[in-house]
C-alpha cells in the first residue's frame, strides 16, 4: 500500500570527530563549497544541487555517543560521488588523510568504482560511468 502523504527529502546529517577536517576535506579534496559554517565550528553544511550534507561534531551528541555507537541501529552509510577522473580523486583523497577501502577497479560493464574512508571515517564511494 502506497502512502498518500507527500514527503520531500531534506538533508543528510553525519556526526564526525572533527568538523574542521570535514570542512577541509570536502572543500579542498571533493570540491564542494561550504553553504554554512557554524561560528562555533560545531557544524559545516554543504549543498549539492538540492541535497544538503551537514557534518556535526560528535560532541553535540553528549553522552549519547557511546550508546549510539554500541547500538544495533547503526547501518553502513556512504557518500557517493561521480567524476570523470576517479583514479585521480582516489589518489588525492589518500594524500589528504583518507584511507583506502577499495582501489579503483573497472567492472565488466565499464563502471569504475573506488572506496575510501575520509579522515573522520565516513565511507566515500567514487564512481565513473563509462
N, C-alpha and C positions, 0 to 999 in steps of 0.2 A: 504494500500500500504506500503510495507516494504522498508525502505531506503537502498540504496546500499553503503552508507557511512560507513566505518569501524570506530567504536567507541570503546575505551577502558576506563574502569573505572580507575580513577586516585587516588582520596583520598576524605576524608570527613573533612570539616572544621567545628569546633564548637567554638563559641565565648562564653567565660566564664568570670566571675568576677575576678577569682583568678587562675592564671596559676600554681602557686606553689601548691595549694590544688589539682588541677587536676593531676599534676605530682605525688604527694604523693599517692593519692587515686588509680590511675590506675597502679602505680608501686607496691605499697605495699598491696593493697587490691585485685585488679583484677589480678595482677601478670604479667603485661606487662612490657617489658623492653623499656625505652626511646630510640628512634632511633636518635633523635636530640633534643637538648635543646638550645634555643636561649640564648646567653650570656647576653642579656638584660632582660631575663625572660618574654618576651612578647609572647612566644610560646613554646610548647613542642609537639614533634611528636613521635607517636608510630607506629610501623609497625607490623601488624599481617598477616603473610604469605605475600600476595601481596597487602594487603589493608593498607593504611596509614590513621591514625586518627590524626588530628592536632588540638590542643586546642590553640586558640589565645586569647589574652586579649581583652576584650571589649573596652579597651582604644584605640586600633588600629582603631576602627570604628569612633572615634571622635564624633562629634555632630550627626552623623547618627544613633547612638544607639537608641535614643528615637523615631526617625522616623520609624526605623525598628520594634521596639517593639510595636508601635501603628499601624502598617500596617496590612492590611488584607492578606498579603502574607505569614505570619507565618503558618507553618504546624507543627503538633506534630512530634517530632523526638525522636527515642530511639536507644540506642546501645544494641545489643542483644549478650549475651554471653552464651555458653553452658558449663555445668560442671556435673560431677557425684555426686557432693555434693552441691546441690542448697540451702538447708537449712543452711548449714554452711557458704556459701558465703553470703547469705542474712544477717545472724546474724553478720558476720564480717563487712559487709558494714555498718550496723546500728551502730555498736560500733565505727565506724570511721567517723561519721558525715553524713551518708546517712539517708534519711527519708523514711519510708515505704509508698508505694502506695498500694501494694497488697502483703500480706504474701504468702509464698509458699503454693500452692494448687495443688492437683493432679486431672487431668481430667479423664473422663471415659476411655480414650484411654491410660492412663498411663503417659501422659506428665505432668511434674511438672513445674509450672510457678510461678515466683515471680517478683515483680517490685519495684524498689527503685528509689529515686532521689539522685544523688551524691551530695556532698557538694556545687556544683555550680548550682544545679537544673536540670542537664541533666538526662533524664529518662534512666534507665538501666533495661532491661528485662533479667532475669536469667532463663535459661531453662535446663531441664534434660529430655532427651528422654529415655523412658524405653525400 
